[in-house]
Amino acid sequence: MYLPDERRACILRLLEERGSLRTASLARELCVTDESIRNDFICLERQGLLERFHGGARHVMPGIFRNVGGETRLGVLLARRIVPLLPPRAALFLEESRQAFAVIAELARTSCTIVSNSPRILGALSAPCVAPECVSTGGRFDKEAGIYAGEAALRAALAARPDCLVLSPESFSPERGCGYGHLSRARMMRELARAIPMVFLICPASRFVAAAPFETGALPIHTLATEDGIPQEAVQTLRSQGVRLELIPSLSPEDLREMREQF
């Protein structure tokens, strides 16, 4: 017989393994009443450790994955257009971005390898509920950019032989490529994009009209996920370059405000 704290720890382990649990079947499995399990679910939900639904509960990702604004939720919608296109059991390089956490959340229960130079991403990948293997580039830590950068980090990233590169830059232009606020990021992403076979881009439409000081130059992009409100001339240029476009309906400021309230 479990004590309440032991039973709740067991529930969390089962949720990490199975994703969701039904109240009645879990009560039979743990030899307790349905009411005891409902009370456990209520207690754990108040701690932000699960989400209840009628007749059961589902696992929730650690706080680092939770959406904190409209654009982050938009990143989730765009990530869902990219992830099904990744090769099975792929090794992919993820750069530091909010959208990267949306990709990880979509890949959380899949068998793949994620390579990154971002300590935040590597920390998220250490969560017990996240299945992908992780590889750190190491190298010189650029405190201003918050990433590992330089030749050692680049060599380590390429030594992991990633199949795909998933980018979400601060700005984007088909002619000028990806824009970043730090030179070290722009340099590393440029070299990785030229060496890794498949480059995927997650880019909200607002970033087509933004401008970041350091740009990569035009890149060999395989697929771009964005909104259908991007400039028409950009659509034409990208299609002439052979880029696959994955478009979702354009979101208004009102849509984004609603997302911030809901997520």
C-alpha positions in Angstrom: 0.0 0.0 0.0 1.4 3.4 -1.0 1.5 6.4 1.3 -0.1 9.5 -0.4 3.3 11.1 -1.3 4.6 7.8 -2.6 1.4 7.2 -4.7 1.7 10.7 -6.2 5.3 10.2 -7.1 4.3 6.9 -8.8 1.5 8.8 -10.7 4.1 11.2 -12.0 6.4 8.4 -13.2 3.5 6.7 -14.9 2.5 9.9 -16.6 6.0 10.5 -17.9 6.0 6.9 -19.4 2.4 6.9 -20.8 1.4 10.5 -21.4 -2.1 10.2 -19.8 -3.9 8.1 -17.2 -7.5 7.2 -16.7 -8.8 7.5 -13.1 -10.7 4.2 -12.9 -7.9 2.0 -14.4 -5.2 3.7 -12.3 -7.3 3.2 -9.1 -7.5 -0.6 -9.9 -3.7 -0.7 -10.8 -2.8 1.0 -7.5 -5.5 -0.8 -5.4 -7.1 2.4 -4.1 -10.4 4.1 -4.7 -11.3 6.3 -7.6 -11.8 9.2 -5.1 -8.2 8.8 -3.9 -6.9 9.1 -7.4 -9.1 12.1 -8.1 -7.7 13.8 -5.0 -4.1 13.0 -6.1 -4.8 14.5 -9.5 -6.2 17.7 -7.9 -3.2 18.0 -5.7 -0.7 17.5 -8.5 -2.6 19.8 -10.8 -2.4 22.6 -8.2 1.4 22.1 -8.3 1.4 22.4 -12.1 2.6 18.8 -12.5 -0.3 17.5 -14.6 -3.5 18.6 -16.4 -6.9 17.0 -15.5 -9.6 16.1 -18.0 -12.9 14.3 -17.6 -12.0 10.8 -16.3 -8.3 11.2 -16.1 -5.2 13.3 -16.3 -2.4 14.0 -18.8 1.3 14.8 -18.5 2.4 18.4 -18.9 5.8 19.5 -20.1 8.2 21.2 -17.6 7.8 24.9 -17.2 10.5 25.8 -19.6 8.3 24.5 -22.5 5.2 26.4 -21.5 4.0 29.2 -23.7 4.6 32.6 -22.3 3.2 34.7 -25.1 1.4 34.9 -28.4 4.5 34.5 -30.6 5.6 31.5 -28.6 2.2 29.8 -29.3 2.7 30.8 -32.9 6.0 29.0 -32.8 4.2 25.9 -31.6 1.9 26.0 -34.7 4.8 26.5 -37.0 6.9 23.8 -35.3 4.0 21.4 -35.9 4.4 22.0 -39.7 8.1 21.3 -39.6 8.5 18.3 -37.2 6.5 15.7 -39.4 8.9 16.6 -42.3 12.1 15.6 -40.3 13.6 12.3 -41.3 12.8 9.4 -38.8 15.3 9.1 -36.0 17.1 12.2 -37.3 20.0 14.0 -35.7 19.2 17.7 -35.8 20.9 20.9 -34.7 18.7 23.3 -32.8 19.8 26.9 -32.2 18.8 29.0 -29.2 15.2 30.4 -29.8 11.8 30.2 -28.3 10.7 28.2 -31.3 13.3 25.6 -30.5 11.4 24.6 -27.3 8.3 24.2 -29.4 10.2 21.7 -31.6 11.5 19.9 -28.5 8.0 19.6 -27.1 6.8 18.1 -30.4 9.7 15.6 -30.4 9.5 14.9 -26.7 8.5 11.2 -27.1 10.4 10.4 -30.2 13.7 8.7 -30.8 16.1 11.3 -32.3 19.3 13.1 -31.4 19.4 16.9 -30.8 22.7 18.7 -31.1 22.9 22.3 -29.7 25.2 25.0 -28.5 22.6 26.4 -26.2 22.8 25.6 -22.5 19.1 26.4 -22.1 18.2 23.8 -24.8 20.5 21.2 -23.3 19.0 21.8 -19.9 15.5 21.3 -21.3 16.7 18.0 -22.9 17.8 16.7 -19.5 14.2 16.5 -18.3 13.2 12.8 -17.6 10.1 13.1 -19.8 12.1 14.1 -22.9 13.2 11.1 -25.0 15.7 12.5 -27.5 19.4 12.1 -26.9 21.3 15.3 -26.6 24.8 16.3 -27.7 26.5 19.5 -26.5 29.0 21.3 -28.8 30.9 22.7 -25.8 33.6 25.2 -26.9 34.0 28.9 -25.9 31.0 30.3 -24.1 29.9 33.6 -25.5 28.3 35.3 -22.4 26.7 38.0 -24.4 25.0 35.7 -26.9 24.4 33.0 -24.3 25.7 30.1 -26.5 28.9 28.1 -27.1 30.6 29.6 -30.1 33.8 29.7 -32.1 35.7 27.1 -34.1 35.7 24.4 -31.4 31.9 24.6 -31.1 31.5 24.5 -34.9 33.8 21.4 -35.2 31.9 19.6 -32.4 28.6 20.3 -34.0 29.7 19.0 -37.4 31.4 16.0 -35.8 27.9 14.9 -34.5 26.9 14.7 -38.2 23.4 16.2 -37.9 21.0 15.4 -40.7 19.0 18.7 -40.3 19.4 22.2 -39.0 16.4 24.0 -37.6 16.7 27.8 -37.5 14.5 30.5 -36.1 16.4 33.8 -36.6 15.6 37.2 -35.4 15.0 38.4 -38.9 14.9 36.8 -42.4 15.2 37.9 -46.0 15.4 35.5 -49.0 18.3 37.6 -50.4 20.1 38.4 -47.1 19.4 35.2 -45.2 19.0 35.0 -41.4 19.7 38.0 -39.2 20.9 37.9 -35.6 21.8 40.3 -32.9 25.2 38.7 -32.3 28.0 38.1 -34.8 29.0 34.8 -33.2 25.5 33.4 -33.9 25.4 34.6 -37.4 28.8 33.1 -38.2 28.0 29.7 -36.7 24.6 29.4 -38.3 26.0 30.3 -41.7 28.7 27.7 -41.6 26.3 25.0 -40.3 23.7 25.8 -43.0 26.3 25.3 -45.6 27.4 22.0 -44.2 24.2 20.3 -43.0 22.1 18.5 -45.7 18.7 19.9 -44.8 17.9 23.3 -43.4 14.5 24.0 -41.9 13.4 27.5 -41.0 10.7 28.6 -38.5 9.9 32.2 -39.0 6.9 34.3 -38.0 5.8 36.8 -40.7 6.8 39.7 -38.6 10.5 38.8 -38.9 10.4 39.3 -42.7 10.1 43.1 -42.0 12.5 43.1 -39.1 16.2 43.8 -39.5 19.0 42.3 -37.3 22.6 43.7 -37.5 24.4 40.5 -38.5 23.2 38.4 -41.4 24.2 35.1 -42.8 23.7 35.8 -46.5 21.4 33.6 -48.6 21.2 30.0 -47.4 20.2 26.7 -49.0 16.8 26.3 -47.3 14.9 23.1 -47.6 11.6 24.1 -45.9 10.3 27.4 -44.4 7.3 27.4 -42.0 5.7 30.8 -41.7 2.3 32.6 -42.1 0.6 33.2 -45.4 0.9 37.0 -44.8 4.6 37.3 -45.8 5.4 39.7 -48.7 4.4 38.2 -52.1 7.8 39.1 -53.6 9.4 36.9 -50.8 7.1 34.0 -51.7 8.1 34.3 -55.4 11.8 34.5 -54.6 11.7 31.5 -52.2 9.8 29.4 -54.6 12.2 30.3 -57.4 15.0 29.1 -55.0 13.2 25.7 -54.6 12.2 26.3 -51.0 9.2 24.3 -49.8 6.7 26.6 -48.1 4.6 25.4 -45.2 2.1 28.2 -44.6 -0.4 28.7 -41.8 -3.2 31.4 -41.8 -1.8 34.8 -40.8 -2.5 35.8 -37.2 -3.8 39.2 -36.3 -2.7 41.2 -33.2 -6.0 40.2 -31.7 -5.3 36.6 -32.3 -1.9 36.9 -30.6 -3.5 38.7 -27.6 -6.0 35.9 -27.3 -3.2 33.3 -27.3 -1.4 35.2 -24.6 -4.6 34.9 -22.4 -5.1 31.3 -23.2 -1.5 30.0 -22.9 
